[in-house]
Structure formats: C-alpha cells, structure tokens
Amino acid sequence: MTPSEREATLAAWARLDLARAVLGADRAVIDATSGLRSLVLELVLAGGPADELYDACAVLGRLLAQRGASPTLASATIDNAARTMNSPDAAWVPPARAALAEGFASALTEEAQRAAMQAWEFPRCVVPLGAGAMAVAAGHPSDDDEVIAAWSARIAKEAALRGVRRAVVSGGDRACAALVDALTLVGIEVQRVA
C-alpha cells in the first residue's frame, strides 16, 4: 500500500467511525488517536507480530475510554478499520476487537476504582465535631497495607494542619489501626469505637 493509499484508508476509517459517533467526545477522540490508528493499520498491513497489533488495539481502547468515548464507538472501530481494508472477516479482527474492548474496560474500571478511593480522602471521610475534634470513617476499601498506610498519613497530615486535637475513629480493623497510629504520631488524641 502506498503512503497515499494508507492516508486514504485512515481517512476512510475515521469517516466510518464518525458515522458511529454518538457523543461529542467521540468526534474529538477520533482525531486525537490518529497516530495510534496509523500504527494499527501499519501492523495489520505488515502482518507482523500479532502481540504488537493487539497491544496497540488495547492502548487504543484505553485512550478511547480515558478521553470519554462512547462504548458504541469502541465496539465499532476495529470493524470499521477492517472494512476500510476490505478484510472484515480477517483472522486478526476478533482478537483485535477483544484487545480493544479489554483496554476500554480496564481504563473504565481503573477510573471507577480511583473515584471510589477518592471518597475516602480528607475531608470526605471525616465529620467535624467542633472544638478541635473530628470523627473519621475508616472504611478504606484497600487490603494493601502500603495503600492504607499512605491514606492514614494523608488523613493525619490534613487533620494536624487543620488544628484537630481529638479524633473518633471507626471502621475496619486494618484501616482503623493504621489511622490510630498515624493520628497518634502527629499528636492527635484518638478514641476508637466499634
């Protein structure tokens, strides 16, 4: 395929994707991913290592999700690419589609987990009690001791910076224990309740 044919193929792929765009973000992400789409096209044409093609498709899926593209666009883009290359039934299409879907889903899952973790950050997990006191919901969902220790340190730091002198802590055993240690370390009197 000549360079001009490749450009025409990429443009045709973009047009098919634009026809499936349901969100404003879809149109923007089609343009923003042109370099990665070019790589996918090159890998398909080269018939080169399949793992590189599938990695590129997974990255494309992640970028679509991270930039707010619709699942409709994500589900159609590999099929659109195959149509522009006149190979809708080619062997590379189903695994490429799956890799893109996995990348898309992984990015959405990671964002949901990040948002869920943010719910446990200061000041969301505390209730001011007045007179330099606060109550802390220590229900951090992580089971990773390092994550919990870092979270506890952030809560203790913010509490100390705000002049908290007393804290009532309740929640899971691991999170409570880490939080009691961190708050005590910065000089805050802690009462743990069940």
C-alpha positions, -999 to +999 in steps of 0.1 A: +000+000+000+014+034-010+016+063+015-013+080-002-034+048+000-026+045+037-037+081+042-069+073+023-075+042+043-070+061+076-094+088+064-120+062+054-116+046+089-121+079+105-152+086+084-168+053+093-161+060+130-175+095+127-207+079+113-209+058+145-201+088+169-228+094+194-210+118+217-190+150+211-161+132+228-163+105+201-155+131+174-126+145+193-111+112+202-111+100+166-088+129+157-067+125+188-060+089+181-049+092+145-013+083+153-023+051+171-048+043+143-019+046+119+002+022+139-027-003+140-030+000+102+007-005+097+008-036+120-022-051+101-006-045+067+028-058+078+012-089+092+038-086+118+038-098+154+002-103+164+010-093+200+021-059+189-011-054+170-032-065+200-012-043+223-018-013+200-055-022+199-056-024+237-039+010+240-064+024+215-092+011+237-077+027+268-074+060+250-110+059+239-121+053+274-098+079+290-110+105+266-147+098+272-156+080+240-188+060+239-189+022+241-207+024+207-176+039+191-153+015+210-173-015+198-173-004+162-139+010+155-120-023+148-148-035+125-146-001+107-109-005+103-113-040+088-140-027+064-117+001+051-090-026+045-116-048+027-109-075+053-140-077+076-136-114+081-098-115+085-083-136+113-069-106+131-103-089+136-118-108+165-087-108+187-081-071+178-117-063+188-113-082+220-080-064+229-096-030+223-126-040+244-103-052+272-083-019+271-115+001+271-130-018+300-097-018+320-095+020+317-131+024+329-126+000+358-094+018+369-112+052+368-141+038+388-117+024+414-098+057+415-131+076+421-141+051+448-108+056+466-112+094+464-144+090+486-121+080+514-098+111+512-099+140+536-124+158+541-149+133+526-143+106+553-145+130+583-172+148+602-161+179+621-173+177+657-163+212+668-138+222+694-109+207+675-124+173+672-135+151+642-149+117+635-133+096+609-149+068+589-120+043+585-136+021+559-109+024+533-116-005+508-080-014+501-064-045+515-029-033+507-011-022+538+010+003+519-021+020+504-038+021+538-006+035+555-003+062+529-040+070+532-037+072+570-007+095+567-027+119+544-056+120+568-033+126+598-015+154+580-047+171+569-061+168+604-030+182+620-029+211+595-065+220+604-057+220+642-076+188+651-067+177+686-091+148+691-105+122+668-130+094+670-122+066+646-145+038+635-143+012+607-124-018+595-096-032+617-067-026+593-077+009+584-085+018+620-052+005+633-033+024+607-052+056+612-049+054+650-011+050+646-009+079+621-031+103+641-012+095+674+021+101+656+011+137+648-002+143+684-039+138+680-057+120+708-076+091+693-107+072+705-115+041+686-151+030+686-167-001+672 
